[in-house]
Amino acid sequence: MKLQSPSSENSGALLVLTNMPDQTSAENIARELVSRKLAACVNMLAPCLSFYQWQGKLETATEIPLLIKTTSTRYPELEQTIRELHPYELPEIIHVPVTGGLAAYLTWLHQETRA
């Protein structure tokens, strides 16, 4: 099976991951990112239990993961918006390049994030 390389229209799609401390803050950031056209879609997942070291101490927290679909063009402003609105001192913000997918969906993603 040979994979086709993405068209220039569909390249640059990103999946951004962040965790929120509660449903209200997760919904607020999700709505803000989509309304500003910084994200085409945000999925709010079920709460999960996170374990991490913070300032030398083992911490646990219930968090709500967000899966954010955006483009590399919109990423800098998206990151800045998350940093401004996120209640954590150091929010998790990770982006992963999308190397393939349904062409029509990726086209829609780009259309929805045009400024």
VMD Tcl script that draws the C-alpha trace (Angstrom):
set ca {
  {0.00 0.00 0.00}
  {1.44 3.33 -1.03}
  {0.53 6.46 0.93}
  {0.12 9.68 -0.96}
  {1.89 12.71 0.37}
  {-0.46 15.43 1.61}
  {-1.22 18.34 -0.70}
  {0.15 21.75 0.20}
  {-3.38 22.71 1.32}
  {-3.43 19.90 3.87}
  {0.15 20.02 5.12}
  {0.81 21.82 8.37}
  {-2.09 20.33 10.33}
  {-1.34 19.88 14.03}
  {-2.86 18.03 16.95}
  {-2.31 20.00 20.16}
  {-2.66 18.39 23.59}
  {-3.28 20.14 26.87}
  {-4.87 19.20 30.21}
  {-7.25 21.36 32.21}
  {-7.98 21.16 35.95}
  {-11.78 21.23 35.61}
  {-14.65 21.12 33.14}
  {-15.42 24.85 33.31}
  {-11.89 25.92 32.36}
  {-11.75 23.20 29.66}
  {-15.00 24.40 28.10}
  {-13.91 28.05 28.30}
  {-10.62 27.44 26.48}
  {-12.27 25.16 23.91}
  {-14.92 27.76 23.07}
  {-12.37 30.57 22.94}
  {-10.01 28.70 20.59}
  {-12.79 27.76 18.17}
  {-14.49 31.18 18.25}
  {-11.17 32.91 17.49}
  {-10.60 30.43 14.60}
  {-7.40 29.24 16.26}
  {-8.76 25.69 16.25}
  {-11.17 23.95 13.91}
  {-12.26 21.51 16.61}
  {-11.53 20.77 20.25}
  {-12.40 17.44 21.84}
  {-12.85 17.44 25.59}
  {-12.13 13.94 26.90}
  {-13.22 12.22 30.10}
  {-11.32 13.18 33.25}
  {-8.14 11.25 33.90}
  {-5.71 10.92 36.77}
  {-2.28 12.47 36.12}
  {0.90 11.75 38.08}
  {3.85 14.14 37.80}
  {6.74 15.75 39.67}
  {6.27 19.43 40.46}
  {8.76 21.46 42.46}
  {10.34 18.30 43.86}
  {7.10 16.70 45.01}
  {5.07 13.84 43.50}
  {1.66 15.22 42.59}
  {-1.58 13.65 41.42}
  {-4.44 15.54 39.86}
  {-7.67 14.83 38.07}
  {-7.44 16.60 34.72}
  {-9.49 16.95 31.57}
  {-7.51 16.34 28.37}
  {-8.19 18.50 25.33}
  {-7.39 17.41 21.77}
  {-7.09 20.54 19.65}
  {-6.96 20.47 15.84}
  {-5.21 23.44 14.26}
  {-2.55 24.40 11.72}
  {1.09 25.37 12.05}
  {0.13 28.86 10.83}
  {-2.31 29.37 13.71}
  {-0.21 27.57 16.33}
  {1.74 30.56 17.74}
  {-1.45 32.50 18.53}
  {-3.15 29.35 19.81}
  {-0.27 28.67 22.19}
  {-0.29 32.27 23.42}
  {-4.06 32.11 24.03}
  {-3.76 28.87 26.00}
  {-0.93 30.38 28.07}
  {-3.03 33.49 28.82}
  {-6.20 31.59 29.76}
  {-4.78 28.45 31.40}
  {-4.89 28.47 35.20}
  {-1.66 26.47 35.60}
  {1.68 28.21 36.12}
  {3.21 25.82 33.57}
  {0.54 24.33 31.28}
  {1.20 21.25 29.22}
  {1.10 22.31 25.58}
  {2.34 19.70 23.14}
  {1.82 19.69 19.40}
  {2.15 16.73 17.09}
  {2.27 17.10 13.30}
  {-0.52 15.39 11.40}
  {1.18 13.48 8.61}
  {-1.95 12.14 6.99}
  {-5.69 11.84 7.22}
  {-8.89 12.21 5.27}
  {-8.17 14.95 2.73}
  {-11.65 16.46 3.00}
  {-11.32 16.73 6.80}
  {-7.88 18.33 6.56}
  {-9.20 20.81 3.99}
  {-12.07 21.67 6.36}
  {-9.56 22.11 9.22}
  {-7.60 24.65 7.16}
  {-10.77 26.48 6.10}
  {-12.03 26.77 9.68}
  {-8.75 28.21 10.96}
  {-8.25 30.91 8.37}
  {-8.04 34.30 10.05}
}
mol new
graphics top color blue
foreach p $ca { graphics top sphere $p radius 0.5 }
foreach p [lrange $ca 0 end-1] q [lrange $ca 1 end] { graphics top cylinder $p $q radius 0.2 }
display resetview
